[in-house]
Amino acid sequence: MTTMSNSSSFQASHLISGHSHQTVDSTTMVNIEPSRFSTFDPTDITKLVRTKDQGWLRDHGGIEGMLLALETDMENGIRGDQTDIDSRRKAFGSNFQPESNLRKIFCRLLLTAIRDPMIVVLFTCAVLSLCFGIQKRGLRQGWQEGVTKILAILVVVIVPSSGKLWSSSQFIENSKISNYIPESNVVRSGKWQRIPICHVVVGEIVFLKPGDQVPADGLFIDGCPLHTEMTKREGQIDRTKVDAHDNPFLFSGIAVVDGYARMLVTAVDKNIRHKHRWIYLVDPLLDELRKITSIVGKIGKTVALLTFAVFSLRLLAGKIYDDNGKRVSFGGETRIGDVLVVIVGILAAPTMIALTSSPNDLVWARTTCLFYSMRRLMKIKILLGGHPIHHAVGCVTTVCMNKTGTLTMDSMKVTKFWQGLNSIEEIQHNLIAPSVLELLHQGIGLNHTQPPSSSSLSSPTNSTENAIFEWAVKQLGMDVESLKKSCTIFEIKPFNSKDRQSGVLISKNGDNTIHIHRKGAPEVIIPMCSHYYESTGTVKVMNRSSKALFEKILEGMAENGLRCIAFAHKKTSIRDCFTFYPQKLILLGLVGLINSCRSGTRRTVEDCRRAGINVKLITGDDKVTARIMATKCGIIKPDYQPGEVIDGVEFRKFSSKERMAKVENICVLARATPDDKLRMVQSLKQKGHVVAFIGGGIGDVQALREANVGLCFGTQGAEIVKACSAIVMSSKDFPLIIDILRWGRGIYDTVQIYTQFLLSATFVALVIDFVMAVSSSEPPGLNAVVAVSTGKIPFPVFQLLWMKLITGTLAVLALNTEKPAQDVMQRPPRNLKEPLITAQMCKKIGAQASYQIAIFLVIHFKGKSLFEVDDKEKDSLVLSTYILCQAFNILNSRLSKKNIFKEMQKKKLFLTVIGLIVFIQFIMVELLNGFSGTARLGFGQWGLCIASSAAPSMVTWFLRYMPPLGNFKLPMLKPKID
């Protein structure tokens, strides 16, 4: 046991027993008056913690002065009625975060889109086109082209902004559902209660324990020194010790990793200038998408500049013509209006080339896919934090997990109790000596750190402690109320994952003796014991033979899969308690608990192996218990190989070289400390593994931070554990792990599919624009490229922006709102360092783009003679073929299985979008040709467009049906022997 000092002794009766051996002056609650808190400036108190002004704190009476100023009672807290809460929020602010205003978000998105330089140029050109059109043709006929262009620009601004607004609304809705709200223990009107931290107000008395998030800025009142930590934006961890003397300041958002205390809230988030995040998250996929967008955008701008240069040279050479076929030149008979129209066209064409060539929708597509996935995952009780799971989860090669609360159920049950060397059955509990029974009640009922209820001791939330607590009440007859009144608690040493023990220092009211209780892992507690109790109350010496017998008892419980907790005690005096040696304890008893496996664990482990993912068990239990549990869950076979199961002591003895050589073969690590878990994750990562760690306790925090993906079960655990976890599974269903891995792979696949589609469509448009700009033939209206040969300046903005709408918004909805296929878990994980655009994707992009470019060039150069059409019909053929090519490309991207029609029935939104694209294109050509600048097509021409567009998809589907060539064997001819 660690040495206890009077200076750090916690008035634990404030937390548990309700009695105090030292009284601190406090205020008497008064009725709320309108002039409340008017005797001082509230900002002085709210700034106190941020400025760490201990001088100001001393000048104003220290903690007692703050309690008086904030009208808070140390024992009973704030009054807590609605009037009290409202007056505090009015004076000091609220801890609630303001709700997002979708209208403001939409206006901001529109403003951002309108400020785009390309949109500004296009809009300017459209306005000039409207003015010149009215000037040349009159108001009745001249407004149509300009208004069409303006409407088209508005559509291309509003529709993507609406899509992004939908994404934002989904994110807000997901945040309301998925973001668990941390809670804090506070006392109001003398009653301890657990409330969401957003309900905390200035003046609250808050109880803090390991794993809690500090809900607001405040001051340390009393308790054990707190060890807190905060992760900075750079990823560095800032650890701080907080106590009543040297550093009483607690900051909002920091995590408590050790110790317990009470704090006084002095400021809530509304008045806190700097917000803290526990985890600094980066998204390599997002960075890669931005790089791709930047590179392709630069290529597009280069093509646009070349086009502008060619147009400028043509204009200077006098090879530009107006709509009537007249040469446009500076001076001469050319009107200034015609020159302005030409200049507008020269500026507009390169601008639109640059606009269509920049794949800005890649980032939005990733965001939409992620939000859709979050929504779907929440339906199966999986809550996502801000972590970009699509990058790391799809690459996971190893899953490390804790046993308690992960592989096993949360509920535990005491099935074995050993008093000395004798097993005590349920019907024999009355045979335990009253003196020993009283000590057991103290060791079980007082050795936890939960805050008190107003009427009785509250049972602990830890599953192990809770099971023992309930067993003591039902089987040992523990009277919680009597225990509370009979003892005064001086100090509690919380359970520590490294020490694997906890302790309590108490005095029994009415005598001068001090009782020290310890509980924890038997291999930690028993070496501290020099004696042990028998059920009769007799104290016997713990000699070598008795220790050997206890070891056999522990082995027997471990063979039965029981988790063992040891209880020890020592009675001493107040004078001697602080010089007490931990080796002089007396063993009270051993408790064995059973914890069943979660359903579906064995099947989940098998599914992980089938997906190329290794599973490792890392637990604090002994080697035998860990081996039995791992065998039940299928992590190891009954005839496991040497080196697959080791304990922490052996693991810690490995040199770095030995550890790196053996870490992949280790399947079970028993008696693991938090440092062992961290070291295991680090070693696996150094070997090139992508590690997912599933934890649930304070001891898992370091490993959760270090792992590529951190996961935890449940939303009721320690706040720091949930904060360090990228994924929180609110349902305790173990097979959810497979769903997470499947969605992680599926999200990444979806982003790759859309990237492949968008890049092929973008490169096709770029090449066509450039080739037709420098060619000597007449240009297609589709690409809005001024013909270098003839100088005509067609400006079909509506058609161009319709293309942009398809490759952007509609394709995103079609490709990025699909559930991942089941077969993604039937292949090994991808390499984390693998680029987003793989060699296979480059081949597909090149093949698809080459085919489309060839088709368009044939139609453009030979279309008039081959199909006997005029210029406008030829341009409509090019436009329709391009749109249908993209529709079939979208269709081909998603329908990857052989049974196409069965798969199509499951993709209603996907097929709706495809149908909408085809329908709108048909309406544009056949019914709205005057508005869209197209010409009507005949049945044969539509058939040509469909056949040309569908050909690549037909070939792809045929190849999927065709068996591999290796399956065909030519018949062997037998030689003829004469």
N, C-alpha and C positions, 0 to 999 in steps of 0.2 A: 504494500500500500504506500502511496506517495505521502510525504510528510504534509500535514495540514497545519496551516497557520491561522492565527486569530484574525489577521488582516484580511485574509481571503475567505474567511468563513461566511457562508451565505445564510441569511436569515431564511432558511428553507421552510420555516413554518409559514411564511408568506405564500409559498408555493404549494405546500402539501398539508401540513398539520393544522394550519390556522392559528397557531400559537407562536409567540415570539418571546425570546429571552432578552430582546432589546427593542425599545420603542422609539420610533422616529416621529417627531412632531409633524402633524399634518393639519390641513385646514378642515373646517366644518363647512359642508356644502350649504350654499345659500340659494335662495330663489333667484331665478334669472331676471335680470333687470335690463332695460334698454341700454343702460350705460355700461354694460358688462365689458371688461377688458379695456376700458377707456382710460385707466390710470397709467398706461404705458403704451409705447408704440409697438404694435404687434410685429412689425418688421424686425425689431431688434432681437426678438426671440427666434423668429424664423431664420435669421441670418447667423444665429449663434453657432450652430454646428459647422456651417460652411467656412466660417472665419476661424473656428477653433480658438475662440477668445476666452481662455480660462480666467483672465483678469476680470473681464466683464461678468463672468459667471460668479466669481468670488464676491465681487462688489455688490451683487444683487442677491446674496444669501445662498449661493450654491443650489443644490438640488431642492432643499427646503424652500428657498426663495422662488424657484421656478414652479414648484407645486402650488405655492400660495398665489403666485401671479396667474397661473392657469386654472385656479380653482379646482384642483385635483386632490383627492385624498389618496395617500399612499396605499392604504389597506383596501379601500372600496372603489378606487378609480373614479371616473367621472360619473355623473348621475345617469346619463345615457338615455334620457327620454328625448322625444323628438324636438322639444323646445331647446334643450341643451345642445343637441347635435346641430340644429340649424344655426344657433347663435355662434357656435364654434366655426362652422363652415363660413358664415358671413364674415367673421373677424379674421380667420386665418386661411381660408380657402378650402378646397375640397380635394380629395385624393382620386376623384373620378377623372378619367380622361375624356375630353370632349369627343362627341360622335362626329364622324366624317360627314360632310355635306356633299351629297352626290351632285347637286346642281353646281356648286362651286368647282368640283372636280371636272365636270363636263366643260364648263366655261374655260377652265385652265387648259384642258386638252385642246379645245378649239383654238384658243389663242396661240398655243404652241404650234399647232398645225398651220395656222394662217401666217405665222411669222417665218415659216420656211421660205428661204430665198427663191426656190424654184416655184413655189405656189404664188409668190408675189409676182414673179415674172409672167407666169401663165395668166394670172388674173389681169395684169396690166395689158397683156396682149389681147385677152378676151374683150376688155373694155374698149381698147382701140379698134378691134374688129367690129364691135357693135357700132361705134361712132362712124367708122368708114363705111360700113354697110348701109347705115341709114343715109349717109351723105350721097352714096352712089345710087342706091335703089329706092330711096324713100323710106318712110317709116313703116308702111304696110308690109313691104317685102324685105327691107334691109335689117330688121331687128332679129330675124330668126337665127342666123348663124352666130351672132354675138351672144344672144341669150342662151343658146344651146351650149356654148362653151362655158359661160358663167355657171349654168346649172350643173354641167359636168364637173366643174372644179368644186362646186359646193358639195356635190355627192362624194367626191373623192376625199374631201375634208371631213364631212359629217359622218360617213359610214365607218371609216377606221376609228374616229374618235368615239363613236358609239360602241364599237367593239372593245376599245380600251376601257370605256366606262363600265361596260359589262364585266370586264376582267376585274376592275377596281371594286365593283359592287360584290362580286363573288369573293374577292379577297376580304372585304369588310365582313361579309356574312360568314365566311369561313373562320375569320378571327373571332367572331362572337361565339361560334360553336366550338372551335377547336382549341382556342387558347384557354386553358384552365386558368382559373383565378386563384392565385395563392391566398392562403388564409393565415391569420395570426390569432394567437390566444390573448385576449384582453379581459380586464375586469371592469364591469360596470355595475354600480350599485351593490358592490360586494359579491357579485356573481361572476365567476370566470366563464367565458364563452368564446367560441371560435367564430370569427367573422372574416369575410373577404377583406383583403388589404385595402381595397378601394373604399371601404366603409370606415376605415380608421380616420380619426380626427385628432387635431392637436389637443394635447392633454391626456391622451390615453396612457394607461399603464399596460405595457405589452410584455408577455413572457416569451423569452427566446431560448431555443435549445438547438443542438446540432442539426444542421440541415435546413433551418429556417431562413427565409429571406427577411431582411430588415425592411419593414413596410414603409417607413418614412424616416426622416432625420430625427434624431433624438439623443437623449443623454442616458448613460449607464447609471442605474440607481444602486443595485446591489446584486451580488451573486458571484459565481466563479468567473475569473477573467475569461473573456471571449476571444477566441481566435477566429478572425474573419478573413475573407478573401474576396477579391474582385478582379475579374478579367478585363484588362484594358483593351482598347480597340486594336492595338498592335498584337494582341494575343498573349501579352505578358500577364502573369498573375501577381497581384499586389496583396500581400498578406500583412495583416495588422493585428496587434493585440490591443484589446479594449478593456479597461478596468476603471475603478472608481477614482483613482488618484492621478495617474500619469496621463491617461488618454480616455476621457469619459464620452467621447463623441462617436456616435453611430450614424453612418450615412445610409440613405435610402438605396435599396437594391443590392447591398453587399450580402454575402452569404455567411452564415455561422457554421464553422466546421468543427468547433470544439467549445465546450463550456456551456453554461446556461446563466441567465440573468433576467432581471427586469429592467425595462427601459421606459423613459418618459418621452412621448412624442412631442417634438417642438416645431416641426414644419412638415407639410405634406407636399406632394409632387407639384402642385400648382405654383408653389413658391420656390421650387428647387430649380436652379438655373441649368444645372448639368444633369443629364440623365445617364444612368449606368447600364451597360449591357454586360451580362456575364460571359457571353460567348461572341467572339468576332468571327462572323461567317463570311466565307468567300465562295464564289461559284466559278470554278474553272471553265465550265461549259458556257456560261454567260460571257466570260472573257473571250473564249474562242469564237463565239458567234459574233461578237463585236469586231474581232479581228477580220473575220470573213467579210462582214458588212463593209468594213473600211477598205479592204483590198479590192473587192468587186466595185465599190463605189469609185475608187480611184481609177480603175480601168474604164468605167463608164464615163467619168469626167474627161479622161484622155481621149476617148472616142468622140465625145462631144466637142472638145477643143479642135480635134482634127476636122470634124465636120464643119465647125464654124470657120476654120481657116479656108477650107475648100469653098464654102459659100462666099466668103469675102473675096477670094481671088476671082471667082466667077462674076461677082458683082463688079469688081474693078475692070474685068475683061469685057464687060457688057454682054454677058451670056445669061442674064436673068430676064424672064418674060412675065408680063402681067397676065390676068385672066383672059384678056382678049388676044393674047399671042404677040403683043407688042414688046419690043426690047425696052428694058428699063435701064436708064443710064442717068448720070448726074448731068444736069443741064439739058439743053435741047428742048424737045417738045414734051418730055416727060413731066407730068404734073408732080408737084411736091407730095400730094396725097398718095400717088402710086409709089413714090420712093419710100415714104413712111411705111406703107403696107409691106414692101419688100424687106425693109430693115426689121420690122416687127417679126416677120416670118423667119428671117435669118437668126434673130435672137431666140425665138421661141423653139425652133427645131432642136438646136443643141441642148437647150434647157430641158426639153421633154425627154431627150435621149438620156441625159444624166438622171432625170427623175425616175425613169423606168428601170434604169440599170442598178440603182442602189437597193439592195435587198434589206431594207430597214425592217421588214416584217419578220425577220428571223428572231429578233429579240422578243417581239410581241408574241410570236408563235410559241416560244419557249414558256413565256409567262402564262399564256392561255392554257397550254398543256398542263403546267404545274397546278394552276388553280382548279382545273377540271379534275385532276388526279386527287387533289386534296379533298375535293367535295365527295368523290367516290369513296375514298379511304375513310372518311368520317362516317360513312354509312355502315362500315364494318368495324367501327370503334377504334380507328387508328387516327391519332392526332399528330399533325406535323407542326414542328416549329419552323423557324426561318431557314432551316438547313437545306441546302440544295441536294436532296437525296438522289436525284436522277444521275448525278455524276459518280458518286461513290458506291451507292447501293448496288448498282448494276455491275460493279466490279468486285464485290465482296467474294473473297476466296476462303475466309475463315470466320466462323462465328464462335466467340468465346462467351460463356455464360456462367453466372452464379447459380448455385443450387436453390437456396432458400428464396421463395417468392418468384423464381423464374421457372425452374424445372418442377418445383413442388407447389402445392396449394398453399395459400396464405394461412389457412386455418391449421392449427396443430393441436395435438391431444397428448396429455400426460398418460402414459401407459405403464410406467415403471418408477418405483421409488425405493431407493436403498438407504436405510438408516444404519450406519456403520457397515458391517459385513452381512447384514440381513435384509432380504427383500420384504418390503411392507406391502401387503395386498390391501385392497380397498376396505375389506371388512376388519382389518387389523389396525386401522389408524388410531383407534381409541387406546391401543396399547402403548402409544408413544407417551413418554413422560411429559407432564404438563410444562415443566421448565424448558424442555427441548422444543416442545410444540410452540411455546411463546416465542422462542428465538427464531423458529422457522417463520412464524407470522411476521416478525419484524424484518427478516431478511428478504421475504417475498413482497410484503405489502408496502414497505417504505423505500425499497431500493429501486426507484425509477424516478423520472424527472418530469412527470406530467403535472400541469398546474392543477390546483384543487377545484373541486366543486364546492358550492356553498354548504352542502350537507354531508358529503362523504368524499372519500378518496376516489378519484377517477381511475379506472383501469387503464393500463398502458395500451398504446396502439400497436406497438411491436408485437408481431404474431407469437414469438416465443414467450415474451414476458406475459402477454395476455393469456396464453394457454395455462401457464403456471399460476397466474393470478386467479383465474377462474377455478382451477383445480384446488387451490388452497382454500378458497371460499366454500366450495362444495364438499370437499373431502377432508380437509383439515380443520374445518369449522372456523376459519378466520373471520373475525368480526371487524369489519373495516372501521366502523364508527368508534368502537372501543379502542382500537389501535391508534386512531387519530388523536384521541384524547389522552392516551397514556404516555405518549412519547413526544419529545421535542427534537427536531432534526437540526443539527448544526451544519452539516455539509454533505453534499452528494457529489460523488465522482462519477460522471456519466460514463456509459459504456464507450470504450475506445476500440476501434478495429485493430489497432496495432497491439494494444495490451490485452485485448480480448477479455476484459473484465470490467466490472463496475463496483462501486462501493458507496456506503452511507455511514455517516458518523452521527449517532443519536445518543440522547440521554433519556432514561426512563424517569418520568416525573415522580418525585418523591425520594429519590436517592441520589448519591453523588457519583455513581458509576457511569462510565461511558461505554457504549456498545459499538463495536466496529463490525460491519457486515461486508462480506465480499461474495460476489457470484461471478461465474464465467466459465470458460472452458476448463475441464478437469485437469488437463495437462498443465494449466497455468495455476489453478487454485491449489491442487493437492501438494505440489512442491512447497507451497507456503505453509502447509499445515504440519504441526509437530504432534498433534493429537487428533482424535476423532471421537464423536459422541456415539454411544449405543442408544437404542430406543428407550432403555431404562433410565437414561440420564447419566450413566457412567461414562467417564472420560478415560479413554485408553491411549497409550502411546502409539504414535505412527512409526513403527519400526520397518525394517527392510522387508520382513515377511508380510506384514499387513499391506504395505505398498504394493507388493507383488499380487496380493489377493485383489486389491482395488483395480489393478491393471487388468486382471482377468475379468472382473465385473464389467469394466469399460469395454473390453474386447467383445464380451458376450452381447452387450447392448448394441455395439456397432455392427456385429454380424446380423442382428435383427433389424438393421436399418434405423436405429433410434439415435436421435441427437441428445447428447448428455450435457446437463448443466450442473455444476457443483456449487454448493453453498457452504460458506465458512464464517466463523464468528470468533470474536475475542472480547472479553470484558476487561476494562481497565479503568483507571481513574482519570479525572480531568487533568491532573498534573502530568501523567505519564502518556496520555494519548498521542501527543505530538512527537514523542521519541520512540514510538512503538515500532518494532521490527516486524515486517510482514511474514517472516518465517515462523512466527509463534501462533498462527491461527489454529482453530479447532474445526475440523470438518463436521458440518451439520448433516449433510446428506447429498445424495445424487439423484437427479430427476431425469428420466428418459422420456423423450417426446417422439411421437411418430408423425411423419409428414408425407402424405401421399403424393405421387407424381400427378402432374396435370394430364388431362386426357389428350390424346393425340401426340404426345411427345415422341414416341418411337416412330410413328409415321412421318412426323416432321423432320426428324433426324435423317431418315431414309431419303426423303424428298431433297433435303439439302445435299446429301452425298450424290444423288442422281444429277443434281445441277452443278456438280463439281465443287461443292463447298464443304470444307472440313468443319467439324463441330468439336469444341473442346470444353470440358467442364473445369471451372476454377472455383474452388470452394474452401471455406474455412474449416469444414468438417474433417474428421480424421480420415486416414487413408482407407480404412476398411469400409466406413460408411460411404465415402465418395465412390469407391469401386463398385459397391452394390448398387448405388443409385445410377451410375453410368452404365452398368450392365442392363438394368431394367429399362433404361431409356434408349438402348441400342448404340450408345456412344462407343463402347468397347464390346468385344465378344467375351464370352466366359473364358475362353482360352487365350486371353490377351497376351501380347508379346511383352517381353521385358523392356522397360523404359517407357511404356505407354502410360503407366500410373506411377507417379512419384509424389513426394510430399514437399512442402515449402522449404524444409531444412535442407534437403538434398538439392533442391533447385537453387537455393542461395549459395551453396558451396561451389556451384559450377563457375568456372572462369568464363569470361566473355566468349572465348573461342569455343569452349565446350557447350555453352548455352546455345550458341548459334548453330552448332552441329546437331543438337538434340531437340531443339524446340519444335520442329515440325513433327517429330514422332510422339511428342507428349500429347496424350488425349485427356488425361485427368491430372490436375494439380491440386493436391489436398493440403490442408493446413496452410492455406495461402494467406498472406498478409496483403494489405493494400499495395505495398511496394512490389510484392510478387506479381500481382495482377498487372500493375503498370509495366513491370519489367517484361512480362510475357507479351503484352501488346507491342511494346517497343521492339522486342526481338523479332516478332513475326513481321512487323513492318520493315525492319532492316533486311529480312529475307525476301522482301518483295511481295508480301501478302497484303491484301486489303482487308482490314479487320473490322468486324462489327462486334461490339461488346454489349451484352445485355446484363444490366445490373439493377439494383434496387436500394442499396444501402449506402450510407456515408462512405464506407470503405471502398466503394466502386467509383467514386467521383474521379479520381486520377485516371483510372483506366477508361472511363467514359469520355473524358476530355481528350485523351491520347488517341483513342480509336478513330478510324476513319468515319465510322457511323456509331453513334451511341443510342441505345434503346433502353426503355424501362417500361415495366408493367404498372398500370394503375395510376390514378391521379391523386391518391391520398398519401403518397410517400413524401419524403423530404423534398423541400422546394429546390434545394441545390442539385439534387439528383435529376429532377425534371428539367431544370435549367440547363444542365450539362448534356441532356439527351436530345438528339435531333428528332427522335420519334418517341411519342408516349402512347402506349397501347392501353386505352382506358378499359377495354375488355381483357380479362385475364385468360383469354383463349390462346394457348401456345401456338397452334397452327397459323395464327395471324402472321407469324414471322415469314412464312412462305409467301403470303400475299404481299408483304412489304418488299421482299426481294423481287417478286414478279413485277410489281408496279415500278420498282426502281429500274429494272431492265427495260420495261415497256416504255417508260417515259423517254429514256434515252433513244430507244429505237424510233419513237415517234418524231423526235426532233431531227434525227438523221433522215427519216423519210421526207419530212417537209423541206429540209435543207437541200436534199437531192432534187426534189421537184422544183423548188424556187430557183436554184442555180441553173438548172437546165433551161427553164423558161426565160430566165434573165439573159443567159448567154445567147440563146436563139434570137431574142429581140436585139441584142447588141450587134451581133454579126450581121443580121439583116439590115439594121439601120446603117451600119458602116458601109457594107457592100453596095447598098442602093444609093448611098450618098455619093460614092465615088464612081458609080457606074454611069454609063452614057445613055442608059435606057430611061424610060419614064418611070417615076417612082410610084410605089403603092401608097394609097391613102392611109393605109393602116398605121404606118410608122411615122407619119407626119414629117417625112424627110423631104427636103427640097430637092428636086431633081437637078443634078449638076448639069445634065445635058440640055434640058429644056428650060430650066429656070423656073418651072412652075412651083408654086408654094402652097400646096394643099395643107390644111390645118385641121385635121379631124380629131380635135381634142376629146370629144365624147368617146370615140373608139379607143383612143389611147388610154384614157382613164378607166374605161370598162375592162381593158386588159389588166390594168393595175389592180382593180377591184377583185378580179378573179384570182390572180396569183397571190394576192394578199388576204383580204378578209374572208372570202368564201373558201379558199383552199385551207386556210387555218381552221375554220369551223369543220371542214370535212375530214381533215387529216389528224387534227389534234384533240378531238373529243371522242376517242375510241378507247375501250378497255384493252389492255395488253393481251396478246394471245397466250393460251396455256402452254404452248410449246416453247416459250422463251425460257422455261425452267428445265428444258431437256437438252440444253447446251451448256458448255462451260462458260464461266464469266469472262467478260472481255478484259483486255489489259487496260489498267488505269491510265497508262501513258499513251494509249492508242489515240491517234488524232480523230477528231469528229468526222472528217472526210477521209474515208479509207480508200485504198487502191481500188477495191471493188466498186465503190460509189463513183469514183472518177471514171471508170470504164462505162458505167451505166449512164452517167451524165454525158459523157462524150458520144456514146451511141445514140442516145435520144436526141441530143442537140444536133448531131450530124444529119440524122434522118430528117428532122423537121426543117433544117436549113436547106437541105437538098430539095425537099418538096416545095418550099416557098420560092426558091430560086427558079425552079422549073415553071411554076405557075406564073411568076412575075415576068420572066423573060420570054416564055413560050406559050403562056396562057391564052393570049389573044388568037394565035394561029391554031393551037391545038383544040381549043374548046369553042372557038368562034364566038367570042364575047367581046364587049367593048371595055373601055378602061374602067368604068365604074363597076361593072360586073366582075371584072378581074380582081379589083380591089376587094370586093365583097367575098370572092372566093378565098383570097388570102386571109382576110379577117376571120371568116367562118372556120377555115381549116385550122388556123392558129388556136381559136377558142376551143374547138372540138379536140384538138391534140392535147390541150391542157386538161380537158375533162377526162379523156381516156387515160392520160398520165396519172391523174389523181386516182382514178378507178383502179388502175394497174398497181399503184403503190400500196393499196390496202388489201385488195383481194389476192392474197398470196397463196391460198390453198387451192387444191385441185377441185374440191366441191364448191364451186363458185356460187351456185344458186342457193345452196343451203347457208352459205356464209352471208350472202346478200340479205337474207331475211333478218339477220341480227343487226344490220347496220342501217337503221331507218333514217337517222339524221344525215349520215354519209350519203345515202342514195338521194335524199331530198335535196341536198346541196347540188349534187351532180345534175339531177333533173332540172333544178332551178337555173343552172348555168345554160343548159341546152335550150330550155324554154325561152329564156330572155333573149338569147342570141337569135332564135327563130323569129321572135316577135320584132326584134330590132330590124332584121333584114326584110321581113315580109310585110309588116304593118307600120313600123315607125321608120321607114327608110328615109323619109324626108327629114326627120329629126336627127337621125344618126349618120346621115351622109352615105348610106349604102344603097345598093340596087337589089331588086328582088331576084331570086334564083329559081331555076326550074328543078323538077324532080331529079333529073339526071345530074345536075350540078350539085344538089344536096347529097346525092348518092356518092359523087366523087369526093366531096368533103369528108363524109363519114368513113368511106373506105380508106382514104389516105390517112385519116386520124387514127383509125382503129387497127391498122395493119401491125404496128409494133406490139400492141397488146395481144393481138391474135397469135403472133409468133411466140410471144412470151408464154402465153397459156398453153400453146401446143408443146413447147419444150418442157413445161412442167408435167404434162401428161405422159410425154414420151419416156420410156424407161431408159436408164443409162446404157450407153453403147456396150459397156462391159458385160451386160447381161445377155447379149446375143452371142451365140457360138456357131460358127460355121460347121457344117457336118464334115467329119473326117473321112476322106476317101481311102478305102482299104486298097493297098497295092495288089494288082492282079499277078498271081504267081502261076507261071506256066508249069 
